[in-house]
Amino acid sequence: MSSVDDAFNRIKRGRFLPISMQPLAGLDRALPIGYDQTNSQPTTVRRMLGWLDVQPGQRVLDVGSGSGWTTALLAHIVGRQGHVYSVERIPELVQFGRNNCNKLKLKNVEFFEAGPEYGLPELAPFDRILVSASADEFPDELLDQLKIGGKMVIPIRDTIYEVTKLEGGKTKVTHHPGYVFVPLV
């Protein structure tokens, strides 16, 4: 079983949804979590985590963490030696995500309210960056927060970009078209 499959088996989506949405947790579609935000479709999350290729012990930045579900999945994958830094722009969702992860007694996560810059440049560099909302254009400031050899998965408009940062400012990019996300603001 892959680490992503194991995380999905142990971290149940329903615990990260508003009470009114919990009966729909098994559906393979995005579900509203309030504030015009959604908990992403499980197959999309599974694919993104697979492309991200998170390893135990890594430091991961989770941008647009919403209800904290992806944060918890990542925390499970990186294990006790790793750490996940969760960033969300909506204060109520920062607290919702924090509360959801606290209920699971996850000790390797921290939640932050997004500031004027994307990500957490003061805590960079990161081994992996997951972005769960769609940017209009590629945010170079997130690439700057990624280690050489690190990987970022980010939706830009209707395409998910799988980006590996190489030496000398170069990148290797794979495109996965045909996705819809709430906007990254």
CORQUIGI-V677665 format. One record per pair of residues at least 24 apart in sequence whose ideal C-beta (glycine too) atoms are under 10 Angstrom apart, sorted by the first residue. I is the first residue (numbers start at 1). J is the second residue. Records with the same first field share a line. If there is no record, write none. Layout:
I=J  J
This chain:
2=46  49  50  77
3=49  50  53  54  55  56  73  76  77  78  79
4=45  46  47  48  49  50  52  53  54  73  74  76  77
5=46  49  50
6=73  76  77
7=45  46  49  54  70  72  73  74  75  76  77  78
8=42  45  46  49  73  76
9=76
10=72  73  76  104
11=68  69  70  71  72  73  74  75  76  77  100  101  104  106
12=69  72  104
13=39  40  42  45  67  69  72  73
14=39  69
15=67  68  69  72  100  101  103  104
16=66  67  68  69  70  71  72  73  96  97  100  101  103  104
17=67  69  96  100
18=67  96
21=67
25=69
30=180  181  182
31=67
32=182
33=66  67  68  69  90  92  93  96  97
34=66  67  90  92  93  96
35=66  88  89  90  91  92  93  96  182
36=90  182  183  185
37=64  66  67  88  89  90  92  93  96  132  133  182
38=66  67  132  133  180  181  182
39=66  67  68  69  70  132
40=64  66  67  69  70  132  133  155  179  180  181  182
41=179  180  181
42=69
44=132  155  160  176  179  180  181
45=69  70  73  130  132
46=73
47=153  160  162  176  179
48=130  131  132  153  154  155  160  162  176  179
49=73  74  77  128  130  153
50=153  162
51=130  151  152  153  160  161  162  163  174  176
52=77  127  128  129  130  151  152  153  162
53=77  127  128  151  153  162  164
54=78  82  84  127  128  130  151  153
55=79  82  127  128
56=80  81  82
57=81  82  83  127
58=82  83  84  126  127  128  147  150  151
59=83  84  85  108  123  124  125  126  127  128  129  147  150
60=84  85  86  108  109  126  127  128  129  130  150  151
61=85  86  87  112  118  119  120  123  124  125  126  127  128  129  130  131  142  145  146  150  152
62=86  87  88  97  109  111  126  128  129  130  131  132
63=87  88  89  114  118  119  120  129  130  131  132  133  135  139  142  145  152  154  184
64=88  89  90  93  114  118  130  131  132  133  134  135  154  155  181  182  183  184  185
65=89  93  94  96  97  98  101  109  111  112  114  130  131  132  133
66=90  93  94  96  97  100  132  133  182
67=93  96  97  99  100  101
68=93  94  95  96  97  98  99  100  101  102  103  104  106  109  111
69=97  100  101  132
70=97  130  131  132
71=97  98  100  101  106  108  109  110  111  130  132
72=97  100  101  103  104  106  109
73=130
74=106  108  109  128  130
75=101  104  106  107  108  109
76=104  106  108
77=128
78=108  109  127  128
79=108
80=107  108
81=108
82=108  109  127  128
83=107  108  109  110  123  126  127
84=108  109  110  111  126  128  130
85=109  110  111  112  119  120  123  124  126  129
86=110  111  112  120  130
87=111  112  113  114  115  117  118  119  120  123  129  131
88=112  113  114  132  133
89=113  114  115  118  133  184  185
90=114  185
114=184  185
117=141  142  144  145
118=142  143  144  145  154  184
119=143  144  145  146  152
120=145
121=145
124=150
125=150  165
126=150  151  152
127=151
128=152  153
129=153  154  163  165
130=154
131=155  156  160  161  181  184
132=181  182  184
133=181  182  183  184  185
134=158  159  160  179  180  181  182  183  184  185
135=161  181  183  184  185
136=183  184  185
138=163  171  173
139=184
142=184
143=169  171
146=171
154=181  184
155=179  180  181  182  183  184
156=181  184
157=181  183
